[in-house]
C-alpha cells in the first residue's frame, strides 16, 4: 500500500489520467457555445446509453407500450468523451453537466428536468404510470428509487472506477468498494426474496432505476466483474434481473443512445419507433 499524506491545500493535477481524466475539472459551467438540437416530439432527451441514461429510455419505451402517445421522444446522443455535456446548450438543460437531461416541450414553456431519478418521477407523475396508487406502496417505491440514487455511486464511481478504469490498481480502494457492492446486492436480494419487484407486486420506476445498475452486475456484464463479486450468490436478484431484461420495452430502451458492445444492440439516436426496425 502506497503511503500518501494529503497536502495542506488541494491542487488540481491536470495530468491525473485514467479513462475520464482528460475531461474532469474542478469547475462547472459551459466550455463552449453550442445549442442543443430539437426534434419533432414533445420530449427531447439528451443522453448516452450508460445505466443512468438507460433508466429513462426504458421508462419512455414502457410508457409508449402502454399507449401514452405523449411520451414520444427524440433521443439525442451526447458523446461525453468529446465533452458535449459541456456545451452551453447542455449546461442550460443540466447545470451539473451529466447525462441524462430531458426537456419537455409539450407545453407553452419548455421544462427542463435533470438527474435520472428526477426524470423518472417527473414522467411517471406526468403520465400517472409505474407509480403505486396507495400511499404505503408508493412510499416503498420512492424509498427504493432513492436507495438506488444513493447507492449507485459506490458501485459506479467507487467500485467500477477503481476496479476497471483507474490508471493504477489500489487494493484498499477495490476491497472497500467491493465489500459495499456486495452488501448492497445482499440488501436487494433479501428484498426480492419476499417480493417479485422491489416496491412489491408491481413493476415500477424503482425497478427501472435499479435494473440498469444491479441487473448488469448480476448478469456479469458490468465491469466484467461477475466472477470477482461471485454474483451467482444473489439468486433472487438474478431472477428479477432476467424477468425485467426479457420485457420488450426494456430491450428497446437499453439500445437507445448505446454506442458500445454488439452493433446489433446499438441505436445511437432514436427519433421514431421505426428506428428499431
PLY file of the C-alpha trace (Angstrom):
ply
format ascii 1.0
element vertex 277
property float x
property float y
property float z
element edge 276
property int vertex1
property int vertex2
end_header
0.00 0.00 0.00
1.41 3.40 -1.01
1.74 5.95 1.77
0.13 9.29 0.98
-0.17 12.38 3.14
-2.69 14.94 1.85
-1.18 18.41 1.37
-2.50 21.31 3.39
-4.26 22.69 0.30
-5.54 20.52 -2.55
-4.44 21.43 -6.05
-5.74 20.09 -9.35
-3.44 17.64 -11.10
-4.17 18.23 -14.78
-2.30 15.04 -15.67
-4.34 12.83 -13.33
-5.03 10.31 -16.07
-7.47 7.42 -16.06
-10.31 6.81 -18.50
-12.08 10.09 -17.75
-9.10 12.11 -16.59
-8.92 14.35 -19.63
-12.49 15.65 -19.26
-12.73 16.12 -15.50
-12.15 19.53 -13.96
-12.90 21.01 -10.53
-15.13 23.69 -12.09
-18.62 23.78 -13.61
-20.21 25.72 -16.45
-20.13 25.73 -20.23
-16.80 25.32 -22.02
-18.04 26.33 -25.47
-21.13 27.70 -27.22
-23.43 25.30 -29.00
-27.21 24.90 -28.96
-28.87 21.54 -28.44
-30.76 20.04 -31.37
-34.56 19.89 -31.14
-36.67 17.22 -32.84
-40.36 16.88 -33.60
-41.60 15.12 -30.46
-42.91 16.54 -27.17
-39.98 15.15 -25.18
-36.34 15.83 -26.02
-33.80 13.58 -24.31
-30.06 14.28 -24.37
-28.25 11.22 -23.15
-25.90 8.28 -23.54
-26.52 4.55 -23.07
-24.99 4.35 -19.60
-27.03 2.94 -16.70
-28.37 6.39 -15.82
-29.36 7.05 -19.41
-30.95 3.61 -19.84
-33.28 4.21 -16.89
-35.04 6.98 -18.79
-35.26 5.31 -22.20
-36.71 2.18 -20.56
-39.45 4.26 -18.93
-40.19 6.12 -22.17
-40.48 2.86 -24.11
-42.67 1.37 -21.38
-44.95 4.42 -21.48
-45.26 4.16 -25.26
-46.04 0.44 -24.91
-48.94 1.40 -22.62
-50.30 3.70 -25.32
-49.16 7.08 -23.98
-48.56 8.88 -27.27
-47.45 11.99 -25.39
-44.34 10.08 -24.37
-42.97 10.14 -27.91
-39.42 11.37 -27.77
-36.27 12.25 -29.62
-33.16 10.77 -28.02
-30.04 12.73 -28.97
-26.61 11.24 -28.37
-24.32 13.16 -26.03
-20.74 12.00 -26.56
-19.15 12.62 -23.19
-15.65 11.71 -24.41
-16.00 14.64 -26.82
-17.13 16.90 -23.94
-20.55 17.52 -25.50
-22.01 17.69 -21.98
-20.15 20.97 -21.54
-21.80 22.82 -24.43
-23.78 25.91 -23.49
-26.98 24.20 -24.63
-26.45 21.14 -22.48
-25.41 23.15 -19.43
-28.65 25.14 -19.82
-30.54 21.84 -19.65
-28.39 20.43 -16.84
-26.04 22.75 -14.94
-24.36 19.65 -13.48
-23.15 18.58 -16.98
-24.16 14.94 -16.52
-26.40 12.81 -18.71
-29.33 12.42 -18.96
-31.15 15.71 -19.41
-34.77 16.00 -20.53
-36.62 18.99 -21.96
-40.40 18.71 -22.03
-41.69 20.87 -24.88
-45.29 19.69 -24.71
-46.50 22.93 -23.10
-46.21 26.63 -23.80
-42.95 26.89 -21.86
-40.21 24.22 -22.07
-39.48 22.45 -18.79
-36.01 21.10 -18.10
-35.53 18.08 -15.85
-32.12 16.75 -14.87
-30.90 13.89 -12.66
-32.18 10.49 -13.76
-34.30 9.89 -10.64
-35.99 13.25 -11.05
-36.74 12.47 -14.70
-38.29 9.12 -13.75
-40.51 10.76 -11.14
-41.46 13.61 -13.46
-42.54 11.27 -16.27
-44.28 8.77 -14.00
-46.33 11.55 -12.43
-46.98 13.25 -15.77
-48.45 10.07 -17.26
-49.72 8.55 -13.99
-47.95 5.27 -14.70
-45.50 2.94 -12.96
-46.17 4.58 -9.59
-48.22 2.69 -6.97
-51.55 4.30 -6.17
-51.74 3.56 -2.44
-49.65 5.64 -0.07
-47.72 2.82 1.61
-46.58 1.15 -1.61
-45.80 4.48 -3.24
-43.59 5.31 -0.26
-41.85 1.95 -0.73
-41.30 2.78 -4.40
-39.83 6.18 -3.52
-37.59 4.60 -0.89
-36.09 2.09 -3.33
-35.76 4.72 -6.04
-33.71 6.91 -3.73
-31.86 3.87 -2.40
-30.57 3.42 -5.94
-29.67 7.08 -6.31
-27.65 6.96 -3.11
-26.12 3.51 -3.61
-25.07 3.53 -7.26
-22.16 5.97 -6.81
-20.48 3.32 -4.65
-20.96 0.83 -7.48
-20.01 3.09 -10.39
-17.70 5.86 -9.26
-16.40 3.68 -6.44
-16.04 0.02 -7.36
-16.32 0.45 -11.13
-13.75 3.23 -11.25
-11.10 1.55 -9.13
-11.68 -1.97 -10.48
-11.95 -1.14 -14.19
-10.91 2.41 -15.02
-8.31 3.77 -12.60
-4.79 4.03 -14.07
-3.42 2.03 -11.14
-4.97 -0.78 -9.08
-5.31 0.19 -5.43
-6.03 -2.85 -3.27
-7.58 -0.92 -0.41
-9.96 1.02 -2.70
-11.08 -2.07 -4.64
-11.63 -4.07 -1.45
-13.51 -1.22 0.22
-15.94 -0.76 -2.64
-16.29 -4.47 -3.44
-17.44 -5.03 0.13
-20.02 -2.26 -0.18
-21.31 -3.51 -3.55
-21.78 -7.00 -2.14
-23.58 -5.54 0.86
-25.91 -3.64 -1.48
-26.57 -6.78 -3.53
-27.44 -8.59 -0.30
-29.88 -5.81 0.64
-31.54 -6.16 -2.75
-31.51 -9.96 -2.69
-33.21 -10.09 0.70
-35.92 -7.72 -0.50
-36.52 -9.67 -3.71
-36.78 -12.91 -1.76
-40.03 -11.53 -0.38
-41.48 -9.65 -3.37
-41.41 -10.05 -7.17
-40.42 -6.41 -7.65
-38.61 -4.03 -5.34
-41.68 -1.99 -4.35
-43.98 -5.02 -4.06
-46.12 -6.93 -6.51
-45.99 -4.37 -9.32
-43.25 -3.23 -11.67
-42.42 0.43 -11.03
-39.91 3.17 -11.76
-37.88 1.84 -8.83
-37.18 -1.35 -10.80
-36.33 0.71 -13.88
-33.84 2.74 -11.86
-32.15 -0.23 -10.20
-32.06 -2.71 -13.08
-29.51 -0.95 -15.37
-27.05 -0.86 -12.47
-27.54 -4.01 -10.44
-29.09 -6.15 -13.16
-25.95 -5.66 -15.22
-23.82 -6.64 -12.24
-25.54 -9.97 -11.56
-25.71 -10.76 -15.27
-21.93 -10.40 -15.32
-21.75 -7.56 -17.85
-20.85 -4.64 -15.56
-17.08 -4.12 -15.45
-16.67 -7.87 -16.25
-16.66 -8.37 -12.51
-19.20 -11.16 -12.12
-16.70 -13.80 -11.01
-14.82 -11.35 -8.78
-18.03 -10.44 -6.95
-19.43 -14.00 -7.04
-22.75 -12.69 -8.31
-24.30 -16.17 -8.56
-24.92 -15.91 -4.81
-27.73 -13.41 -5.40
-30.35 -15.74 -6.85
-33.34 -13.50 -6.22
-31.65 -10.53 -7.88
-30.82 -12.75 -10.86
-34.45 -13.92 -11.14
-35.67 -10.32 -11.05
-33.00 -9.09 -13.48
-33.81 -11.81 -16.00
-37.55 -11.06 -15.83
-37.07 -7.35 -16.41
-34.50 -7.89 -19.14
-37.00 -10.01 -21.06
-39.54 -7.18 -21.36
-39.79 -5.87 -24.96
-39.77 -2.21 -23.87
-36.64 -2.82 -21.79
-34.93 -4.46 -24.75
-35.70 -1.38 -26.83
-34.82 1.11 -24.13
-31.40 -0.38 -23.44
-30.44 0.04 -27.11
-31.12 3.78 -27.25
-28.03 6.03 -27.26
-25.87 2.91 -26.94
-22.53 3.13 -28.75
-20.65 0.16 -27.28
-20.88 -3.63 -27.49
-22.66 -5.65 -30.16
-23.61 -3.36 -33.08
-26.99 -5.12 -33.22
-27.71 -3.75 -29.73
-26.79 -0.17 -30.63
-29.12 2.65 -31.62
-27.11 5.86 -31.37
-30.18 8.09 -31.68
-33.90 7.42 -31.58
-36.39 9.72 -33.31
-39.16 7.29 -34.29
-40.38 3.82 -33.34
-39.32 2.64 -36.79
-35.69 3.30 -35.83
-35.69 -0.05 -34.01
-36.50 -1.94 -37.20
0 1
1 2
2 3
3 4
4 5
5 6
6 7
7 8
8 9
9 10
10 11
11 12
12 13
13 14
14 15
15 16
16 17
17 18
18 19
19 20
20 21
21 22
22 23
23 24
24 25
25 26
26 27
27 28
28 29
29 30
30 31
31 32
32 33
33 34
34 35
35 36
36 37
37 38
38 39
39 40
40 41
41 42
42 43
43 44
44 45
45 46
46 47
47 48
48 49
49 50
50 51
51 52
52 53
53 54
54 55
55 56
56 57
57 58
58 59
59 60
60 61
61 62
62 63
63 64
64 65
65 66
66 67
67 68
68 69
69 70
70 71
71 72
72 73
73 74
74 75
75 76
76 77
77 78
78 79
79 80
80 81
81 82
82 83
83 84
84 85
85 86
86 87
87 88
88 89
89 90
90 91
91 92
92 93
93 94
94 95
95 96
96 97
97 98
98 99
99 100
100 101
101 102
102 103
103 104
104 105
105 106
106 107
107 108
108 109
109 110
110 111
111 112
112 113
113 114
114 115
115 116
116 117
117 118
118 119
119 120
120 121
121 122
122 123
123 124
124 125
125 126
126 127
127 128
128 129
129 130
130 131
131 132
132 133
133 134
134 135
135 136
136 137
137 138
138 139
139 140
140 141
141 142
142 143
143 144
144 145
145 146
146 147
147 148
148 149
149 150
150 151
151 152
152 153
153 154
154 155
155 156
156 157
157 158
158 159
159 160
160 161
161 162
162 163
163 164
164 165
165 166
166 167
167 168
168 169
169 170
170 171
171 172
172 173
173 174
174 175
175 176
176 177
177 178
178 179
179 180
180 181
181 182
182 183
183 184
184 185
185 186
186 187
187 188
188 189
189 190
190 191
191 192
192 193
193 194
194 195
195 196
196 197
197 198
198 199
199 200
200 201
201 202
202 203
203 204
204 205
205 206
206 207
207 208
208 209
209 210
210 211
211 212
212 213
213 214
214 215
215 216
216 217
217 218
218 219
219 220
220 221
221 222
222 223
223 224
224 225
225 226
226 227
227 228
228 229
229 230
230 231
231 232
232 233
233 234
234 235
235 236
236 237
237 238
238 239
239 240
240 241
241 242
242 243
243 244
244 245
245 246
246 247
247 248
248 249
249 250
250 251
251 252
252 253
253 254
254 255
255 256
256 257
257 258
258 259
259 260
260 261
261 262
262 263
263 264
264 265
265 266
266 267
267 268
268 269
269 270
270 271
271 272
272 273
273 274
274 275
275 276
